[in-house]
Amino acid sequence: MWTERDATPKLFRMQQVLLALGKRMRELRAKQRFSQEAFADHCGLHRVAVGLIENGKRVPSLRTLLTISTGFGVTLSDLLRGVDKGIPAKKR
């Protein structure tokens, strides 16, 4: 059974990953000197969607992650590199 007590740690870990992904995207954007809007146009994504992902407020689909990685000219693995750093492993 999924209860609030059980959900909190899972949601916390997911939020940490989403925030780390957003940070990684901002780093890559800055390195390539893209504004958020220019990058969104470059990728064919909506500016608001990119902003929500960068702020950890939207969970991107695999297709969107592939679109973003292609836009940066990196592999999906490179895009996701380090986003799980500092996240405690799930206890069994």
N, CA, C and O of each residue as an XYZ file, in Angstrom:
368
protein
N       0.842     -1.176      0.000
C       0.000      0.000      0.000
C       0.888      1.240      0.000
O       1.890      1.291      0.714
N       0.525      2.225     -0.791
C       1.296      3.461     -0.920
C       0.661      4.514     -0.034
O      -0.445      4.975     -0.313
N       1.344      4.896      1.024
C       0.806      5.888      1.945
C       1.660      7.140      1.910
O       2.757      7.134      1.353
N       1.164      8.207      2.499
C       1.943      9.445      2.551
C       3.294      9.213      3.202
O       4.308      9.741      2.746
N       3.310      8.433      4.254
C       4.562      8.164      4.943
C       5.551      7.491      4.003
O       6.740      7.809      4.026
N       5.078      6.569      3.180
C       5.955      5.876      2.236
C       6.341      6.774      1.070
O       7.431      6.623      0.518
N       5.479      7.699      0.683
C       5.701      8.512     -0.503
C       6.733      9.611     -0.282
O       7.453      9.970     -1.214
N       6.818     10.147      0.915
C       7.678     11.301      1.158
C       9.129     11.069      0.768
O       9.683     11.894      0.042
N       9.777      9.993      1.208
C      11.169      9.805      0.802
C      11.324      9.636     -0.707
O      12.298     10.123     -1.281
N      10.388      8.960     -1.353
C      10.458      8.762     -2.798
C      10.338     10.093     -3.522
O      11.089     10.368     -4.457
N       9.394     10.917     -3.090
C       9.208     12.220     -3.719
C      10.414     13.114     -3.484
O      10.816     13.861     -4.376
N      10.985     13.043     -2.308
C      12.156     13.845     -1.995
C      13.321     13.467     -2.907
O      13.994     14.345     -3.446
N      13.563     12.165     -3.086
C      14.645     11.711     -3.978
C      14.388     12.149     -5.412
O      15.303     12.593     -6.106
N      13.140     12.024     -5.853
C      12.800     12.417     -7.224
C      13.013     13.920     -7.416
O      13.531     14.349     -8.447
N      12.616     14.708     -6.432
C      12.794     16.154     -6.540
C      14.276     16.514     -6.603
O      14.662     17.411     -7.352
N      15.100     15.829     -5.832
C      16.541     16.078     -5.886
C      17.099     15.778     -7.270
O      17.923     16.533     -7.785
N      16.659     14.687     -7.872
C      17.120     14.323     -9.214
C      16.659     15.371    -10.229
O      17.433     15.778    -11.095
N      15.415     15.803    -10.123
C      14.892     16.808    -11.057
C      15.645     18.132    -10.925
O      15.942     18.777    -11.930
N      15.951     18.534     -9.706
C      16.700     19.774     -9.507
C      18.122     19.645    -10.048
O      18.658     20.594    -10.620
N      18.732     18.478     -9.869
C      20.083     18.255    -10.400
C      20.072     18.243    -11.922
O      21.011     18.732    -12.551
N      19.024     17.693    -12.517
C      18.898     17.714    -13.977
C      18.796     19.151    -14.472
O      19.446     19.530    -15.446
N      17.983     19.936    -13.799
C      17.839     21.346    -14.178
C      19.158     22.088    -14.094
O      19.487     22.889    -14.969
N      19.909     21.821    -13.045
C      21.220     22.459    -12.891
C      22.149     22.043    -14.023
O      22.872     22.870    -14.578
N      22.126     20.771    -14.358
C      22.970     20.263    -15.451
C      22.592     20.936    -16.771
O      23.465     21.311    -17.554
N      21.288     21.087    -17.014
C      20.841     21.741    -18.243
C      21.302     23.199    -18.287
O      21.756     23.672    -19.329
N      21.189     23.906    -17.172
C      21.637     25.302    -17.135
C      23.138     25.406    -17.392
O      23.596     26.314    -18.085
N      23.904     24.461    -16.823
C      25.353     24.448    -17.059
C      25.666     24.266    -18.536
O      26.491     24.990    -19.095
N      25.010     23.302    -19.166
C      25.242     23.048    -20.589
C      24.796     24.227    -21.443
O      25.453     24.577    -22.423
N      23.677     24.835    -21.065
C      23.196     26.011    -21.812
C      24.193     27.163    -21.724
O      24.494     27.819    -22.721
N      24.701     27.398    -20.508
C      25.662     28.486    -20.306
C      26.950     28.212    -21.091
O      27.518     29.116    -21.702
N      27.393     26.973    -21.067
C      28.616     26.596    -21.775
C      28.478     26.856    -23.276
O      29.431     27.265    -23.938
N      27.268     26.611    -23.801
C      27.036     26.801    -25.237
C      26.439     28.173    -25.550
O      26.107     28.470    -26.697
N      26.310     28.996    -24.522
C      25.831     30.379    -24.648
C      24.442     30.486    -25.273
O      24.181     31.340    -26.120
N      23.565     29.595    -24.831
C      22.167     29.643    -25.237
C      21.366     30.348    -24.156
O      21.578     30.107    -22.968
N      20.453     31.209    -24.555
C      19.436     31.655    -23.606
C      18.429     30.516    -23.514
O      18.421     29.612    -24.350
N      17.597     30.567    -22.510
C      16.586     29.518    -22.358
C      15.674     29.489    -23.590
O      15.355     28.423    -24.115
N      15.268     30.661    -24.033
C      14.378     30.748    -25.190
C      15.067     30.268    -26.468
O      14.466     29.549    -27.266
N      16.324     30.663    -26.661
C      17.059     30.244    -27.860
C      17.258     28.731    -27.874
O      17.142     28.090    -28.919
N      17.558     28.166    -26.700
C      17.735     26.715    -26.637
C      16.429     26.002    -26.937
O      16.415     25.019    -27.679
N      15.336     26.485    -26.370
C      14.029     25.875    -26.628
C      13.706     25.906    -28.116
O      13.250     24.909    -28.675
N      13.941     27.045    -28.757
C      13.714     27.148    -30.207
C      14.612     26.190    -30.976
O      14.172     25.545    -31.927
N      15.856     26.100    -30.567
C      16.836     25.222    -31.202
C      16.388     23.759    -31.150
O      16.593     23.001    -32.099
N      15.774     23.377    -30.029
C      15.353     21.987    -29.818
C      13.955     21.697    -30.344
O      13.596     20.538    -30.553
N      13.166     22.742    -30.558
C      11.779     22.527    -30.942
C      10.877     22.302    -29.741
O       9.804     21.713    -29.866
N      11.313     22.772    -28.575
C      10.512     22.678    -27.365
C       9.954     24.054    -27.030
O      10.443     25.066    -27.531
N       8.941     24.088    -26.194
C       8.387     25.366    -25.762
C       9.273     25.941    -24.662
O       9.775     25.208    -23.809
N       9.460     27.248    -24.689
C      10.291     27.934    -23.700
C       9.831     27.648    -22.269
O      10.650     27.436    -21.375
N       8.517     27.645    -22.064
C       7.983     27.388    -20.721
C       8.316     25.969    -20.270
O       8.636     25.748    -19.102
N       8.243     25.011    -21.186
C       8.567     23.620    -20.837
C      10.019     23.510    -20.396
O      10.319     22.849    -19.403
N      10.911     24.149    -21.122
C      12.331     24.117    -20.754
C      12.522     24.754    -19.377
O      13.268     24.230    -18.550
N      11.858     25.869    -19.134
C      11.957     26.537    -17.840
C      11.451     25.667    -16.698
O      12.065     25.612    -15.632
N      10.337     24.992    -16.923
C       9.785     24.117    -15.885
C      10.712     22.943    -15.584
O      10.881     22.559    -14.427
N      11.306     22.380    -16.621
C      12.244     21.269    -16.419
C      13.476     21.771    -15.663
O      13.943     21.115    -14.732
N      14.000     22.930    -16.061
C      15.192     23.469    -15.400
C      14.930     23.818    -13.938
O      15.857     23.809    -13.128
N      13.700     24.122    -13.595
C      13.358     24.463    -12.216
C      12.842     23.276    -11.415
O      12.388     23.438    -10.282
N      12.909     22.084    -12.000
C      12.509     20.873    -11.296
C      11.021     20.758    -11.077
O      10.580     20.070    -10.156
N      10.235     21.423    -11.909
C       8.782     21.423    -11.731
C       8.055     20.578    -12.763
O       6.826     20.502    -12.753
N       8.801     19.950    -13.645
C       8.206     19.058    -14.633
C       9.108     17.851    -14.797
O      10.332     17.968    -14.844
N       8.480     16.689    -14.882
C       9.220     15.450    -15.117
C       9.241     15.219    -16.631
O       8.203     14.940    -17.231
N      10.409     15.333    -17.240
C      10.471     15.170    -18.697
C      10.351     13.703    -19.104
O      10.826     12.806    -18.409
N       9.708     13.485    -20.239
C       9.619     12.132    -20.785
C      10.971     11.749    -21.368
O      11.846     12.597    -21.545
N      11.132     10.478    -21.661
C      12.356     10.013    -22.290
C      12.545     10.695    -23.647
O      13.663     11.058    -24.012
N      11.475     10.863    -24.374
C      11.556     11.540    -25.676
C      12.065     12.977    -25.508
O      12.897     13.441    -26.287
N      11.559     13.671    -24.491
C      12.000     15.043    -24.249
C      13.466     15.076    -23.836
O      14.215     15.947    -24.279
N      13.882     14.132    -22.992
C      15.288     14.070    -22.607
C      16.186     13.826    -23.816
O      17.266     14.408    -23.920
N      15.743     12.974    -24.718
C      16.520     12.724    -25.948
C      16.578     13.982    -26.818
O      17.616     14.285    -27.407
N      15.476     14.705    -26.895
C      15.439     15.965    -27.657
C      16.413     16.967    -27.054
O      17.148     17.639    -27.778
N      16.418     17.067    -25.734
C      17.313     17.999    -25.047
C      18.775     17.603    -25.258
O      19.612     18.454    -25.559
N      19.083     16.315    -25.101
C      20.473     15.882    -25.278
C      20.939     16.121    -26.709
O      22.077     16.532    -26.933
N      20.070     15.866    -27.669
C      20.411     16.125    -29.073
C      20.646     17.613    -29.293
O      21.569     18.000    -30.009
N      19.811     18.448    -28.677
C      19.977     19.897    -28.787
C      21.313     20.376    -28.255
O      21.896     21.320    -28.789
N      21.796     19.737    -27.219
C      23.100     20.087    -26.657
C      24.245     19.404    -27.407
O      25.408     19.760    -27.220
N      23.923     18.433    -28.247
C      24.967     17.706    -28.961
C      25.714     16.737    -28.063
O      26.898     16.472    -28.269
N      25.011     16.206    -27.057
C      25.610     15.239    -26.137
C      24.737     13.994    -26.106
O      23.584     14.019    -26.536
N      25.295     12.916    -25.597
C      24.497     11.708    -25.447
C      23.555     11.881    -24.252
O      23.746     12.766    -23.417
N      22.556     11.035    -24.189
C      21.651     11.050    -23.054
C      22.421     10.766    -21.769
O      22.143     11.361    -20.727
N      23.384      9.862    -21.846
C      24.227      9.559    -20.678
C      24.974     10.799    -20.205
O      25.065     11.046    -19.002
N      25.506     11.574    -21.135
C      26.216     12.802    -20.766
C      25.271     13.818    -20.134
O      25.638     14.499    -19.177
N      24.066     13.920    -20.664
C      23.083     14.849    -20.096
C      22.771     14.481    -18.648
O      22.662     15.355    -17.788
N      22.630     13.190    -18.384
C      22.222     12.729    -17.053
C      23.400     12.503    -16.103
O      23.207     12.143    -14.942
N      24.609     12.716    -16.599
C      25.803     12.459    -15.785
C      25.767     13.276    -14.494
O      25.682     14.504    -14.518
N      25.832     12.569    -13.372
C      25.923     13.218    -12.073
C      24.615     13.663    -11.449
O      24.620     14.175    -10.330
N      23.487     13.484    -12.137
C      22.235     13.977    -11.552
C      21.800     13.170    -10.338
O      20.997     13.646     -9.535
N      22.316     11.965    -10.193
C      21.951     11.168     -9.020
C      23.017     11.234     -7.922
O      22.928     10.520     -6.923
N      24.012     12.081     -8.109
C      25.080     12.226     -7.121
C      24.513     12.799     -5.825
O      23.749     13.764     -5.842
N      24.888     12.204     -4.729
C      24.431     12.697     -3.438
C      23.059     12.195     -3.031
O      22.579     12.532     -1.948
N      22.416     11.397     -3.873
C      21.120     10.825     -3.551
C      21.392      9.505     -2.842
O      22.045      8.625     -3.402
N      20.904      9.360     -1.626
C      21.159      8.088     -0.937
C      20.503      6.915     -1.656
O      19.392      7.025     -2.174
N      21.208      5.802     -1.675
C      20.672      4.591     -2.299
C      19.467      4.111     -1.516
O      19.401      4.266     -0.297
N      18.520      3.531     -2.221
C      17.316      3.012     -1.587
C      17.666      1.814     -0.718
O      18.358      0.895     -1.156
N      17.184      1.834      0.506
C      17.408      0.710      1.403
C      16.382     -0.370      1.129
O      15.218     -0.088      0.844
N      16.826     -1.598      1.218
C      15.909     -2.723      0.970
C      15.520     -3.377      2.252
O      14.754     -4.341      2.245
